[in-house]
């Protein structure tokens, strides 16, 4: 809201940074020669990409601020260290492991995919992501028979993430989850880059999830742990408001959010609204997961 925006801009100005001055992109370290990866023709929407300035400059990352347009400011991002970065694969699996993210990227290799991205707040964009399928990590870990879900956890560093202290009622750290069959689906993507380069910090560097048929909050950022579980994991947004942010959270224009319609969406960078597609347009690929 406006009052919060003014207050946060005052903090930025107090740090000696002008309101309109944004630092150059701050991305995860990595081998730039790997990016963007060869574009996968099976996952290449033939539509106009969202302008990079919008996709990297309008983001929800509450661990830093609730203001989408300020989150990329150096006031928030300069202290956030994303290299080195360890990710732990644990829980009900035969081969748990912990690995540096850049080594994981080198091991898995990269490809580029163009996906629709639909926020629960009824805005959307078209993004070229670089990364690899989550299935590759799952197959390496070898889940046990009793594993039915996958839980994801975001980094939690109070010194580097000032937004956490401003939202003490939130059940930090940020967590999300998928059913194992959803996690194994070929569309479920581990993104390490965007627009041909490593992820900017505000977009979830150095490693995040992209689940294109679900609302954006399911695509958890800056992951530090992936855990296989027998029971459905608790997630941050579901814990706060289960009626508004249920575990499944598939994009569905016929199911309104309790506070607004999901029938249409605002396309970032354009002054228009378009009809929202069920499963965000990926129904042919994923509808079979939800047949009763």
Secondary structure by P-SEA (a helix, b strand, c coil): caaaaaaaaaaaaaaccccccccccccccccccccccccccccccccccccaaaaaccccccccccccccccccccccccccccbbbbbbccccccccccaaaaaaabbbbbbbbbbbcccccccccbbbbbbaaaaaaaacccccccbbbbbccccccccccccccccccccbbbbbccccccccccccccccccccccccccccbbbbbcccccccccccccbbbbbccccccccccccccccccccccccccccccccccbbbcccccbbbbbcccccccccccccccc
